Amino acid sequence: MRIKFLGATQQVTGSCYLLEAGGLRLLIDCGLFQEREYLNRNWNPLPFAADQIDFLLLTHVHLDHSGLIPKLVREGFSGEILTTPASFDMLPIVLLDSARIQEEDASFKRKRHKREGRKGPYPEIPLYTVQDVKHSLPLVKKVHYEKPFVLNNNVSVHFHDAGHILGSAMLEISINEKGRKQNFVFSGDIGQWNKPIVRDPSVFEQMSYAVMESTYGDRNHEDPENIESYLCKIINDTVAAGGNIIVPSFAIERAQELMYYLSRLVRQDRIPFLMIFLDSPMAVNITDIFRQHKECFDKETLKLFQSGNSPFHFPGLRLVRSVEESKAINLIKGSCMVIAGSGMCTGGRIKHHLIQNISRPESTILFIGYQAKGTLGRAIINGAEQVRIHGKHYPVRARLEQIQGFSAHADRQGLLKWLSYLTSDPKQIFITHGEKKAALSLTKKIRENKGWNINMPKYLEEWEF
C-alpha cells in the first residue's frame, strides 16, 4: 500500500491524493489550486499517468477538491468518478460554471494584454472548457451514504457524511492485502457540530491510517450563537450609514447558511426591509438542489420546511441569474445587500460589486469564509491599502468585517473532538489541507495529547506501508 500527496500539502487548496492498494490506483479528489503562488500547478501536466487511475473518489464538489476533474479526463482518465447523490447533482453546475469562468477570463486577458502590449504569467487560454466538462460528466456515478461500494475483491469504500456541505463525505477505504485487513480514512473537509442545514460530521472508533484536514487547526471559531447578532449589527450599521453590504460567498452551503440567518432576522424584524440579492446563477441553481435533497438536512431545518418557513424564501430576497439583472443592482438608490461568488474573490460577479463599493467608506465588505493565501480576499482582509481588480487599482476605503463562525470547517476544538471518538491508536495520521502554521499547530497538539504518529507531508511526498 502506498500513498502520494499531490496537493493540499501545508496549504489549503488543490486536494488530491493517490492511493495504491489492493491492486488498484485510487485518486481521492482532484482539486484546483487557488493560492496565487501555486497557480502554475493547475497548468502543469498532472504528476501521474491519468490513464492508469482506476477510480476517482470525490469527497465533495468545492473546486479545491473537484476543479481539475475536466483536466484529468482530458489527460486520459476514463474510470468511474464516485460521489454522493447530492454531489452528483451539484457537480455539473460547479464544473460548468468553472469552465465558463475559465473561458471568460481567458478572453478578457487576451483583450487586455493585447491592449497593454504584454503577456501574462499564464497562458491566455482556458485551463479547460465547457466541452471538457461535458466529456467528464458521463463518468460520474452515485454512491449512497453508509452503503459499502465494492471496487474489487480486495478494496471497498464507504461514504460517510462529513457535515461540511450538502453531499460532503468522509471516505473509509477498506483494504485486504495478503490476508491483512486495514482501513484508510480520508476526512475530506470536516464540518462543524450543531450547524444549521446539514447534519453533524461522522465519527470513527477505529482507523488504521487517516488523511485529516487542518484548515482551522490553530484556532477556534466564535460562539455560533453570536453569528446572528453580529450579522444583525453589521447590516443595521451599514444601512444607517447609507452603504451596501457586499458578501463574497461560496455558492455551496455558505450562501444557503447565510440565507438561513437572514431569513430569521427578517422574520423577527431585527433588520430593516432590505433588498437582498443572491447574485450567482450557480448559487441559485445549487439552492434548488438543496430543496431536492432534504435527506441531508438536520432535524431543525426539516422542521422549518415542514412549517412553511423555508430559509431559502423570505421577503426582500431576489435570486439573480442574468448578467443584465446583475448590472442593474448598481443602479439601485439606497442600501442593499449583495451575495455573490467567488468566496475568495478570485473570479465571478463579486469582483464587479467590489469595484462599485470597495472605495465607499459607507459600504461594508463582509467576509464569511476562509480566504486562502494569495487570493484577492486575503489581500483585502489583511488590510491592503489598494487592490487590483480587472487590471485597475482601487483604494480600499470600505468597512471590512469577517465572521469566522460561518465556516463550514471544524475549528481546532472540533478537529480534536473528531479524533476523540477513536477507541484505539491509529498507525499513522497525515495532516493536510491547512496552511503550514495551522497544520503544524494541530500536529503538535495531537502529539502532545495522544503521542500518535503524526506527519505533515510535503507536495509529491510518497509513503509506503
Disulfide bonds with the S-S distance in Angstrom:
none
